[in-house]
Amino acid sequence: MRIVVTRQKIHGHPASEYVDLLRERLPDHEVVLADTPQEEREQIRTADVVTGEGAAVEEHLDEAASLRLFAGVYAGVGHLDLDAFEEAGVAVTNASGVHAPNISEYVIGALVSLARDFRRATRQQDRREWRAYPTHELYDSTVTVVGLGAIGTAVVERLEPFGVETLGVRYTPEKGGPADEVVGFDDLHEVLARTDHLALACPLTDTTEGLIDREALRTLPPHATLVNIARGPVVDTDDLVYALRWNQIRGAFLDVTDPEPLPEDHPLWGLDDARITPHNAGHTPRYFERVADILAGNVERIADVEAADGDGPELENRVV
């Protein structure tokens, strides 16, 4: 099978790393790197599988006569014309789940940092100031996770050793999940009232845009903390600034903001109880490794089905 990798750079890592990883996993297949626009067009024409960002594939989809699978390297597929792929008879997969280990670690670190107030410790150390200060514990608290996809599920699983109660909020609560209790968005305020720590791990949709607004922040207890690794607009920024300024919640740890990047003169920068990172929770040196695992498994499934002259295989992370 002929696998073409298009031009891309993820987390500072070149596509050549992805190619090397695929060649290790798929020694019986041809893996080619198309590192110029002209090479992309030429290679896509004869590819069985293309993996990358998607723009080049869409542009030359009508020329890709042998293409059977486009393997996206992002979890989201909103930038793709999925109808075009479906009409062309090309399966599409995404990279859902590759961020679960690293982003869930970020959430745990943020929760521990907020509870133990490591920021204050760092500032006192910078001043060479030895002075005790009060802190909190995660133990015996209630953590609510909004969104129980791969990332939210990993967050809940990693919280288990801390001895906390976990509440999950998802679109389809009947599916359950690893949390001690799972509810739908209609019951959001009921769980917010019981929440000590709130972690947002949901996609940005019509339902979740502005989900954590002034009313939600008023429902949270004043000692509650917020961690957002979802999307900036899930939280109403003006309402969050107000809540922090008036001690309506104890603190917030934000990897995503609205607007983003956050302007230098934005009031969030000046709030001592707001911690901000530059959309960095998803950074991992193992990104291509995890994407390569997904694609290699799918290529082998396709090859096995073809060898057995069977119907189309069940592909991991298939969206079309």
N, C-alpha and C positions, 0 to 999 in steps of 0.2 A: 504494500500500500504506500502511496506517495503522500507525505505529510509536509505541508508548506507552512512555515512560520513567518508571519508578516512583521514589519518594523514595529518595535515597541520598546519602551523603557518603563519599568515599574520599580518604584522605590529605589531608583538609582542603579538598577541592575539591567544590563543589556540583554537583548533577545538572544544573543549567542549562548548565554547561560541556559536559557530555556531549551535551545536546540541540543546542547550537550546532554541535558537531563533526559530529554526524549530519546536521544540515540542510545543512552544507557538502558532505558526501559524497553525500547522497541528495536532491538538489534536486527530483527528480520524485516524491518521496514525502512524505507528511504525517508530521511528527514532533511529538508532543505530550508535554508534561511534566505528569504527575499529581502535584501537590505537596501533596495532603491525602489522608487515608484515603478520604473520600467521592469525591474525583476519581479515585483509583485504581480504586475499584469501578466507577464509571461508565465510565471510559475503557477498562478491560480488557474490558468487555462487547462493545465494537465493534472491538477491536484485531485486526490481523492478526499483529502482532509485539509482544511485550512484552519489555523489557530492564530488568534491575535485580537486586535481591537475591533475589527469589523468594517470600517469605512472602505478599505480597499476591496474587500470581498463584495460588498453591496455594489460598488462601482462597476465591477467586472463580472457580476453574477451571471449575466446572460451569455458570457463567453466560457463559463466553467462547466463544460459538458459532463465531466466525470465526477464533479464534486458531490459528495454524499453527506459530509458533516462539516459544519462550522463550529469550532470549539472556542467560545468567547473566553477571555481571560479576566473578565470582571463578573462580579455577582449580579449586577444590574444589567438589564437588556433593553432599557427604555430608549437607548440611543440607536437601536436596531430596527429596521423595517422587517418585522417578523413575518408579515403577510407575503413579502417578496420571497423570503426563504421558503415559506410553505408552498407557494405557487411553483417555485423551482424544484420542489421535491428534495430540499436540502434540510437535514435535521440540524437543530441548533441546541447547543448545551452552554451552560454558564459555569462560573467558578464559585457557585454558592458553597459556603462552608470553609473556604480556605482561610478566612479571617477569624474563625471561631477561637483558636488557641490564643492568638496574640491580643485580640481585642478583649476577650474575657479576662486575660491577665491585666490589661489596662484598667478594666472596671474594678477588679479586686484591689489593685494598687491604689486606685483613686479612693475607694471606700476606706481602706486602711489609713491612707494619708489624711483623709478628712477626720476620721475618728481619733487618730493619734496626734493630729495637728503637726505633722512634720514640717509644714511651711514655717510655723513659728519657731520650731527647733533650728531650722536652717538660718533663719534671720538672726536668732540669738547667737548662733555659732559665729556668723559673720561679724557680729559685734563683740565676740569673745565675752558673752554675758552668760554667767551660770545662774539661772533662775528657774525654779520649778514652776510648772503651769498645769492647769486642769486639762484632762483629756477624756475621751469616751471609749466605749468598747463596741465592737460589732456583736459580740456574744449576746445571745438572748434578745436580739433586736429583730425587727421585721423589715425585710428587704423586698420591695416590689419591683419586678422586672416587666416592663412593657415591651412586648414582642418576644415570642418564643420560637423564633427561627433558630438557625444553627448557632448564632452568637448568643442570643438570649438563653438558649438551652445550656450552652457551655458556661455562661455566667452562673446560672442556678446550680449546676453540677459542681462548680468550683467553690461555691459558697457552703457546701455541705459540711466541711470540717470546722467551720466557724461557729456552728451551733446556733444558726439563725432560723427564723421562720421565713419561708419564701412564698410570695404571692405572685402569680403570673397573670398578665392581661394579654389576651390575644383575640383576633377576629373570630376564631372558631373554638370557643372554650370547650366544646364537646370533644375535641381532640385530646384534651388533657395536656399533660406535660410533666416535667420533673419537679415542678413547684409543689409545695404542700397544698396549695389551693389555686385553681385557675378559674378566671372569670372573663366575661366579655367587656367590651368598652362601655356598655350601658351601666356597668357597675364600677366604673373607674373611681368615682368620688367615694364610694363606700370603702374601697381598699386604700385610697389615699389617706383617709382619716385614720387608718391603722398603720401607716407607713412611717418607719424611721429613716429609711434610705430608699431613694427612688432611682432606678437605672433605666434609661431609655435605650432600647435596642430594636426599635420598630422601623419599618420603611416609611418614607414620606408619602402620604396619600391624602386624599380629601378628608379622610377621617382623622388622621394624625396631625395635619397641619394646624399649628396653634393649639394643640391638645393641652399643653401645660401653659395655661393662661392665668390671668389674675384669679379667677374662681378656683382653679385647681391648686394654685399656690396658697390660697387662703384656706383650702381644705387640709392641706398638709399641716402636721404639727409644727410649731415653731422651732423644734430641735431637729427637724428633718433635713437631710442633705439630698442633693440632686446630682446625678452623673449622666451626661448626655453624650453618647457615642452613636446616636442615630443620624439625624440631620438637623441642622440649625433651626429651620422653621418649625420643627415639632414643638419648640418652646417659643413663646412670645417674648422676645428679648426685652422690650420695654417693661413688660410686667415682671420679668425676672429681676431687672435692675431695681424696680420699685420694691419688690419683696426682700431683696438683699439689703437695701438701704434702710428699710424699716423693720429689719429683724423678723420678718415673717417666716423665713427658713434660716437654718444655721450656716449653710454654705453650698456652693455649687462647683462641680468639676466639669469643665466643658472642653471637649475635643472638637466640637463643631459649633458654629455660631451663625447667627443671622443678623447682619450680613457677614459674608465670608469672602476674603480675609477680613478680619475685624479691623476697622480703621484705627489709626494711631490715637485719635482723639475720642474714641468711644468710651463712655463711662464705665463699661465693664472692666477696663484695664485698671481703673483706680480703686476698685472695690477689694478690700483685703480678704473678704470671704469668698471671692471668686478665683478659681484656679483655671488657667486657660492654656491649652496646648494646640499647636497649629495643624489640626486634622491629621494627627500623627499616630493615632491608636492603631491604625491598620498597617503600620510599617513593620515588615518582618523580612529578614534575609532568606526566609524559607518559602516565599510566595511562589516563585516559579516551581519549586520542588513539589508543592501541593497541587498546583495546576497540572503539572506533568503527570502526577499520579492519577488524576481524574481522567485526563485524555488517554493515557496509556491503557487504562482499564477499558475505556470505551472502544479504542482501536482493536484491542484483543477480542472484545465482544463481537464487533462487526466481522472480524476475520473468522471467528469460530462459527458464526451463523452462516457465513458464506461458504465455509468449508462443508457445512452440513446441509447446504442448499435449503436453509430454512427461511422463515419470515424475518422481518426486521428485528434487531435485538432491542432489549430493554437497556437504554442508555442512562448512565448516572447524570443527574442534573439536566435532563432534557426539558426544554421549554417549547420546542416545535417538533 
